[in-house]
Amino acid sequence: MNGSVGIVETKKVTFPEITLECGEKIAPVTVAYETYGELNERGDNAILILHALTGDAHVAGKHRPEDKVAGWWDPMVGPGRPFDTNKYFIVCSNVLGGCYGTTGPSSINPATGRPWGMSFPIITIRDMVNLQYKLVRHLGITKILAAVGGSMGGMQALEWAYMYPEMLKSVVAIATSARLSPFGIAFNAVGREAIMTDPEWRGGNYYGFEGPKRGLALARMIGIITYKSDISWQYRFGRTHTYETDQELFSHTSRFEIENYLYYQGDKLVKRFDANTYLYLLKAMDLHDISRGRGRYREILKELKTPLLAIGIDTDFLYPTYQQKEIVEALKEAKKEAYYWELSSPHGHDAFLIEFSKMAPILSNFLEYVAGRRATINF
């Protein structure tokens, strides 16, 4: 899909303070972010990409030439790609509460000189958006062409549409919901329990110690199961076993390949993510409900003013397609501009991070339409 953005740099900016929904303040607050492309003179060609639970600001390119892996949505961002850096100014920041440069529970609390840990205030998706708004204004952006995100990123995009409609021309909400379902909350509760019952969690004060590695790994294993589909496991692993002898087979330590994969993914996350951040972001997702404190759910959906594209995934059982369709249906009922497209994929929820070639023409089409370069949407 055409060119890469090449070598990129993560930048940081610090603001004096942010007031949270819970009433507490964080002062100061730092945001880590990356940008690709150039902001035009009018400041209105910006696209905001919003990351999911364990993502970061590094959407595309590499930090060093020797890096083996590029950013998490690299095939989508660059010259001639859907998020075309010849046309658009792309911004992505690490969310509030994160552990990739933005202030979070692993950051130093200036009042104590120690990591915040569990003394960090409870944060919400709305708090994340408020901090992103500060960044957007700092960068000189006058209008956001599109707020785009999948999963937790889609939650942020929907809140952008409600909180700052005057700044926004459109929303792309992928594999997400306008309020987290009881099903999603249940899985998050089990993930939190896995971390908090690890003795090495130490009430969240594990910095300088081993930390809850086993608990975080288990939480990730639980999460990974919800990000895939039965058919994807069948295709990739089937019932392939790692035993070589019957003695190994009839043992509690023998494993199927799918088990090895889950352990690998759990251990992989432990090496790059903070357990307390995981807890805080799960809680922010639990609290996500676009109608919370505002009114009746469907009526609040109808209040969204910006054109919206919702993308569902036919094998996503964590955010089933009805959750995206109900957003579009409410908007259409209110005579608003809304579109739905369904991605057919065996990969489940994770398909938005895998099926680049299928998604590319849809996103390109919609962005060209929003930018006024085409009169109609064709998909």
Residue pairs with C-beta under 8 A, 6 or more apart in sequence:
1 75
1 76
1 78
1 80
1 81
1 82
1 356
1 357
1 360
2 78
2 79
2 80
2 81
3 78
3 79
3 80
3 81
4 60
4 61
4 70
4 74
4 78
5 36
5 60
5 61
5 74
5 77
5 78
5 79
5 85
6 61
6 62
7 61
7 62
7 63
7 64
7 65
8 34
8 36
8 58
8 60
8 61
8 62
8 63
8 71
9 34
9 63
10 32
10 33
10 34
10 57
10 58
10 63
10 100
10 101
11 32
11 33
11 34
11 35
12 30
12 31
12 32
12 33
12 101
13 30
13 31
13 33
13 135
13 138
14 28
14 29
14 30
14 31
15 28
15 29
15 30
15 31
15 131
15 134
15 138
16 27
16 28
17 25
17 26
17 27
17 28
17 29
18 25
18 26
18 27
18 29
18 96
18 127
18 130
18 131
18 134
19 25
20 26
20 121
20 122
20 123
20 124
20 127
21 123
21 124
21 126
21 127
22 121
22 122
22 123
22 124
24 121
26 96
26 103
26 121
27 110
28 103
28 110
29 96
29 103
29 131
30 101
30 102
30 103
30 107
31 93
31 94
31 96
31 101
31 102
31 103
31 131
31 132
31 134
31 135
32 56
32 57
32 93
32 94
32 98
32 100
32 101
32 102
33 57
33 91
33 92
33 93
33 94
33 135
34 57
34 58
34 59
34 60
34 71
34 91
34 92
34 93
35 89
35 90
35 91
35 139
36 59
36 60
36 61
36 77
36 78
36 83
36 85
36 89
36 90
37 45
37 84
37 85
37 86
37 87
37 88
37 89
37 90
38 85
38 89
39 45
39 46
39 89
39 139
39 140
39 141
40 89
42 142
42 143
43 140
43 141
43 142
43 143
44 141
44 142
44 143
44 145
45 87
45 88
45 89
45 145
45 371
46 88
46 89
46 90
46 91
46 136
46 139
46 141
46 143
46 144
46 145
47 83
47 88
47 89
47 90
47 91
47 144
47 145
47 146
47 147
47 148
47 367
48 91
48 92
48 132
48 136
48 144
48 146
48 147
48 148
48 157
48 160
49 59
49 73
49 77
49 83
49 90
49 91
49 92
49 148
49 149
49 153
50 92
50 95
50 132
50 147
50 148
50 149
50 152
50 153
50 154
50 156
50 157
50 160
51 57
51 59
51 72
51 92
51 94
51 95
51 149
51 152
51 153
52 149
52 150
52 151
52 152
52 153
53 151
53 152
53 223
53 278
53 281
53 282
53 285
54 220
54 269
54 273
54 278
55 72
55 153
56 72
56 94
56 98
56 100
56 101
57 92
57 93
57 94
57 100
57 101
57 102
58 71
58 72
58 92
58 100
59 71
59 72
59 73
59 74
59 76
59 77
59 90
59 92
60 70
60 71
60 73
60 74
60 76
60 77
60 78
60 90
61 70
61 71
61 74
61 77
61 78
62 69
62 70
62 71
71 77
72 353
73 83
73 353
75 81
75 356
75 360
76 82
76 83
76 356
76 359
76 360
76 363
77 83
77 85
77 90
78 84
78 85
79 85
79 86
80 86
81 360
82 359
82 360
82 361
82 363
82 364
82 367
83 90
83 148
83 363
83 367
84 364
87 371
88 145
88 367
89 141
91 135
91 136
91 139
91 141
93 102
93 131
93 132
93 135
94 100
94 101
94 102
95 102
95 128
95 131
95 152
95 156
95 281
96 102
96 103
96 104
96 123
96 127
96 128
96 131
97 103
97 104
97 105
97 120
97 123
97 128
97 277
97 280
97 281
97 284
98 104
98 277
98 281
99 105
99 106
99 273
99 274
99 277
102 131
104 116
104 120
104 274
104 276
104 277
104 280
105 115
105 116
105 117
105 118
105 120
105 204
105 274
105 276
105 277
105 279
105 280
106 115
106 116
106 207
106 274
106 276
106 277
107 115
107 116
108 114
108 115
108 116
109 115
109 116
109 119
109 120
112 119
114 207
115 207
117 203
117 204
117 205
117 206
117 207
117 276
118 203
118 204
118 205
118 276
120 276
120 280
122 280
122 283
122 284
122 287
123 280
123 283
123 284
124 284
124 287
124 288
125 152
125 155
125 156
125 159
125 284
125 285
125 287
125 288
126 159
126 163
127 284
128 156
128 159
128 284
129 156
129 159
129 160
129 163
129 164
130 163
132 156
132 160
133 163
133 164
133 167
136 144
136 167
141 167
143 167
143 168
143 169
144 160
144 167
144 168
144 169
145 169
145 170
145 367
145 370
145 371
146 168
146 169
146 170
146 171
146 172
146 366
146 367
146 370
147 156
147 157
147 160
147 161
147 168
147 170
147 171
147 172
148 157
148 171
148 172
148 174
148 363
149 155
149 156
149 157
149 172
149 173
149 174
149 176
150 174
150 175
150 176
150 352
150 353
151 174
151 175
151 176
151 319
151 349
151 352
152 176
152 281
152 284
152 285
153 174
153 176
154 173
154 174
154 175
154 176
154 177
155 176
155 177
155 178
155 180
155 285
155 288
157 171
157 172
157 173
157 176
158 171
158 173
158 176
158 178
158 290
158 304
158 327
159 288
159 290
160 167
160 168
160 171
161 168
161 171
161 304
161 305
161 306
161 308
162 290
162 294
162 300
162 303
162 304
165 304
165 305
165 306
168 306
169 306
169 307
169 370
170 306
170 307
170 308
170 309
170 366
170 370
171 304
171 306
171 307
171 308
171 309
172 308
172 309
172 311
172 363
172 366
173 308
173 309
173 310
173 311
173 324
173 327
174 310
174 311
174 352
175 311
175 312
175 313
175 316
175 318
175 319
175 324
175 349
175 351
175 352
176 319
176 323
176 324
177 184
177 288
177 319
177 323
177 324
178 289
178 290
178 291
178 297
178 301
178 323
178 326
178 327
179 288
179 289
179 290
179 291
179 292
179 297
180 188
180 285
180 286
180 288
180 289
181 319
181 323
183 318
184 285
184 286
184 318
184 319
185 286
187 222
187 223
187 226
187 318
188 282
188 283
188 285
188 286
190 219
190 222
191 219
191 222
191 223
191 278
191 282
192 219
192 279
192 282
192 283
194 215
194 216
194 218
194 219
194 222
195 201
195 212
195 215
195 216
195 218
195 219
195 275
195 278
195 279
196 212
196 215
196 279
197 215
198 212
198 213
198 214
198 215
198 216
200 206
200 209
200 210
200 211
200 212
200 213
200 214
200 215
201 211
201 212
201 215
201 275
202 209
204 276
204 279
206 212
206 275
211 275
212 275
213 270
215 275
216 266
216 269
216 270
216 273
216 275
216 278
217 263
217 266
217 267
217 269
217 270
218 266
219 266
219 275
219 278
220 265
220 266
220 268
220 269
220 270
221 262
221 263
221 265
221 266
224 262
224 265
224 266
225 262
226 317
226 318
226 349
227 318
227 348
227 349
227 350
228 347
228 348
228 349
228 350
229 315
229 316
229 317
229 346
229 347
229 348
231 315
231 346
232 315
232 346
232 347
232 348
233 258
235 346
236 261
237 256
237 257
237 258
237 261
238 257
239 256
240 256
240 257
241 249
241 254
241 255
241 256
241 257
242 254
242 255
242 256
242 257
242 260
243 249
243 251
243 254
248 254
255 263
289 297
290 297
290 300
290 301
291 297
291 299
291 300
291 301
294 300
298 326
298 330
301 326
301 327
301 330
301 331
302 330
302 331
302 333
302 334
302 336
303 334
304 331
304 336
305 336
307 336
307 337
307 338
307 339
307 370
308 327
308 328
308 331
308 336
308 337
308 338
308 339
309 338
309 339
309 340
309 341
309 362
309 366
310 324
310 325
310 327
310 328
310 338
310 339
310 340
310 341
311 324
311 340
311 341
311 342
311 343
311 352
311 359
311 362
312 319
312 320
312 321
312 323
312 324
312 325
312 340
312 341
312 342
312 343
313 319
313 321
313 342
313 343
313 345
313 347
313 348
313 349
313 351
313 352
314 321
314 342
314 343
314 344
314 345
315 345
315 346
315 347
315 348
315 351
316 348
316 349
316 351
317 348
317 349
318 348
318 349
319 349
321 342
324 340
325 340
327 338
328 338
328 339
328 340
331 337
331 338
332 338
339 366
339 377
339 379
341 362
341 379
343 351
343 352
343 355
343 358
343 359
344 358
345 351
345 354
345 355
345 358
347 354
347 355
352 359
361 379
362 379
365 374
365 377
365 378
365 379
366 377
366 379
368 374
369 375
369 376
369 377
